[in-house]
């Protein structure tokens, strides 16, 4: 099945990581006919990542999702260029492998600002365009750590931020359903990207796999396919949902 996002303008935050989930989504969305916008902290890296996907129907913009004005400027640049914004993937995130008593106020703000505040600010930036055009889809990258608590690379404040995203996602789904705007989340398990890559020893992998029924770690394409489902009309009657993409991990 191809062309699921034909001519849809899709903004992916945190999409510049070369092995990241956002970049995999950018590739898949582009294959499905989308105009893909990578919105990340560094303009050159965003542009490079976009050009790496394709020289056509791609754009890189600078966007710090923790800064409301930066989100608004990025959304405006996209709308000025293409005239509409159809899909937003709130995917920017950072991890800090800390325990509860180690978290400083700065740590708390850094992690919750990117995932949770960033989701709010970026959604606020695109929603006026989606409301005006009477439709859109927002997909939020939460995490299995929202459901299980903790994780190897996250930390309690990361779990809290990712759980907060699920609540915000449901609240926005209720508020904007009447505007034909769907808001959903994915909750990935352990996915091999730059956040996790190179940091897992063989011993850690063996131990982790005992808790994953599908007996493998995830890859970025596994998550990208979930984004595609939730961003496209394949999920036309789904809103306020969270799609687990974790090999069965959170059943334990
Ligand atoms: P990644 O490091 O490739 O992606 C994170 C991206 O977010 C980076 O490109 C980074 O530059 C960007 N970013 C950080 N702060 C930002 C800001 N203020 N504004 C805009 N962009 C910012 O790693 P990834 O694993 O692809 O992570 C993507 C998302 O998936 C994150 O939200 C992460 O928490 C989530 N996630 C990852 C895993 C995993 O195992 N890799 C599991 C569950 C959820």
Boltz pocket constraint, residues with backbone or C-beta under 6 A from the ligand:
constraints:
  - pocket:
      binder: B
      contacts: [[A, 13], [A, 14], [A, 15], [A, 16], [A, 17], [A, 18], [A, 19], [A, 20], [A, 21], [A, 22], [A, 39], [A, 40], [A, 41], [A, 63], [A, 64], [A, 65], [A, 66], [A, 90], [A, 91], [A, 92], [A, 93], [A, 94], [A, 114], [A, 115], [A, 118], [A, 141], [A, 142], [A, 143], [A, 144], [A, 187], [A, 188], [A, 189], [A, 190], [A, 191], [A, 192], [A, 193], [A, 194], [A, 195], [A, 196]]
      max_distance: 6.0
